[in-house]
Amino acid sequence: MKRRRHEGAPASAGAAGESVFASMPAGASAGAGASWPDGGAHLETGRPRASRNGAVVFAVAVFAAAFAIVLVAAQLAAGGVGLAALAVAVVAGWLASSSVHVVLEWEKAVVLRFGKFNRVAGPGLIFMIPLVEYSAATVDMRMRSTAFKAEHVLTADLVPVNVDAVLFWTVWDAGKACSEVKNFVRLVYWVAQTTLRDVMGAVNIAQLSTRREQIDREVADILERKTNEWGITVVSVEIRDIEIPDELQESLSAEARAEREYNARVILAEVEKEISEMFVDAARTYGREDAALQLRAMSFVSDSVKEKGGLVVIPSALSEAFEGLEGLAKKG
């Protein structure tokens, strides 16, 4: 049974932790499966999403280490731990955890200084100045796939079709993707959908099956030009399915059958014409050369008894042809 999804944008997602699984909208859960915003389609990912638990544990460990060091120092200096020491320990832990971060191998951290873009850091261990710098976003740099669908798209000959496609893209500049665009995941979805509508509007219904690869490349090239300035590159676009109205399918099928029958009749007529021309050439040859006609008669008799054998009764006229052929052989 064919799965259908309503046309719409993916759910909003923050800059950190966007979905990268095939056909998964941004912000969807990446556990055993993910649902579309309309609740229609359910995608089984088959494997759990990559986790950032290690980075979180590292931040907690840094906080705990700074907190413990301050408490131990207060214990040694004052002989006890008071509210002031606890407050200082909390502040020290927060400053330590905010100055050291772990960025995963496939991520980039966008660092702002006093609210202004400063640099893109990572992967690995990065250091920031507390209260001055902070990580505004963590962008996944791996390949992403976005499924999108354009419904009731009018082709060049005004035929409504539904087109289902998949876009493969990746972020190559995390700084531009976060500073130039508010939500680049949703932006890519909408740009891909509108571009597909524009390209399909310039194609006739009869060209959809023969120009599919060309349409894929054209959509990908247009998207690449549009998104490159935002730090995003489009790898490819693949059209998965094209749905046309049922009544039009019957008309196209009848047209295809008529065209095949027409081609078959044309080929048959061409073959018959070639055979008739060969017969005319053969008749002219037989008319000019009596020996050729007599050889053809002998070949005909030989072919008739070659497979099963038997006795051949021939008319006297044909026997005279054989005698004439024998006389020609003796003269030669």
Buried (B, 14 or more C-beta within 10 A) or exposed (E): EEEEBEEBBBBEBEBBBBBBBBBBBBBBEBEEEBBBBEEEBEBEBEEEBBEBEEBEEBBEEBBEBBBEBBBEBBEEEEEEBEEEBBEBBBBBBBBBBBBBBBBBEBBBBBBBEEEEBBBBBBBEEBEBEBEEBBBBBBBBBEEBBBBBBBBEBEBEEEBBBBBBBBBBBBBEBBBBBBBBBEBBBBBBBEBBBBBBBEBBEEBEBBBBEEBBEEBBEBBBBBBBEBBBEBBBBBBBBBBEEBBBEEEEEEEBEEEEEEEEEEEEEEEEEEEEEEEEEEEEEEEEEBEEEEEEBBBBBEEEBEEEEEEEEEEEEEEEEBEEBBEBBEEEEEEE
